[in-house]
Amino acid sequence: MGTLGAALSTLLAVDVAAATSRYRRNAIFGAIIATLLGTAYVFALVAVTLFLAARYSPVAATTTMAVVLFVTALILVAVMAALRARDRRLAEERRRLAAMQANMALVAAAGILRRQPLLAVGTAAAVGALLGLGRRSHRNKRS
């Protein structure tokens, strides 16, 4: 059994190391991509502003770009608020579902207790014994 445990722990360590290196690599590439996309976005804004400045006045071009960026920011804020509201709704639904499942389990347990009290007592004793055998007291470990 010792060799099996050692083999399993080695496999687990390799999987954790591989996953860690994969996440690190993806994070580094994501940061590089975000930097390049941000730079491209800034240059696109400058190019559009220069194009508008050649066509209209520089003040009108910069004002137009400021308004466009402000509207874009407002749209992103609205999207974030909608996503936050959706996440809140989903969390509430999960809480409601968990409460409903707990209530159904209590109703089922009460039904079993009323119909078959010996089965309920036996099940409770078995669960208690399993929980008791799974834990050792701290006094036994220290001795």
Secondary structure in CASP SS format (residue, H / E / C, confidence):
PFRMAT SS
TARGET T0000
AUTHOR 0000-0000-0000
METHOD secondary structure of the structure
MODEL  1
M C 1.00
G H 1.00
T H 1.00
L H 1.00
G H 1.00
A H 1.00
A H 1.00
L H 1.00
S H 1.00
T H 1.00
L H 1.00
L H 1.00
A H 1.00
V H 1.00
D H 1.00
V H 1.00
A H 1.00
A H 1.00
A H 1.00
T H 1.00
S H 1.00
R H 1.00
Y H 1.00
R H 1.00
R H 1.00
N H 1.00
A H 1.00
I H 1.00
F H 1.00
G H 1.00
A H 1.00
I H 1.00
I H 1.00
A H 1.00
T H 1.00
L H 1.00
L H 1.00
G H 1.00
T H 1.00
A H 1.00
Y H 1.00
V H 1.00
F H 1.00
A H 1.00
L H 1.00
V H 1.00
A H 1.00
V H 1.00
T H 1.00
L H 1.00
F H 1.00
L H 1.00
A H 1.00
A H 1.00
R H 1.00
Y C 1.00
S C 1.00
P H 1.00
V H 1.00
A H 1.00
A H 1.00
T H 1.00
T H 1.00
T H 1.00
M H 1.00
A H 1.00
V H 1.00
V H 1.00
L H 1.00
F H 1.00
V H 1.00
T H 1.00
A H 1.00
L H 1.00
I H 1.00
L H 1.00
V H 1.00
A H 1.00
V H 1.00
M H 1.00
A H 1.00
A H 1.00
L H 1.00
R H 1.00
A H 1.00
R H 1.00
D H 1.00
R H 1.00
R H 1.00
L H 1.00
A H 1.00
E H 1.00
E H 1.00
R H 1.00
R H 1.00
R H 1.00
L H 1.00
A H 1.00
A H 1.00
M H 1.00
Q H 1.00
A H 1.00
N H 1.00
M H 1.00
A H 1.00
L H 1.00
V H 1.00
A H 1.00
A H 1.00
A H 1.00
G H 1.00
I H 1.00
L H 1.00
R H 1.00
R H 1.00
Q C 1.00
P H 1.00
L H 1.00
L H 1.00
A H 1.00
V H 1.00
G H 1.00
T H 1.00
A H 1.00
A H 1.00
A H 1.00
V H 1.00
G H 1.00
A H 1.00
L H 1.00
L H 1.00
G H 1.00
L H 1.00
G H 1.00
R C 1.00
R C 1.00
S C 1.00
H H 1.00
R H 1.00
N H 1.00
K H 1.00
R H 1.00
S C 1.00
END
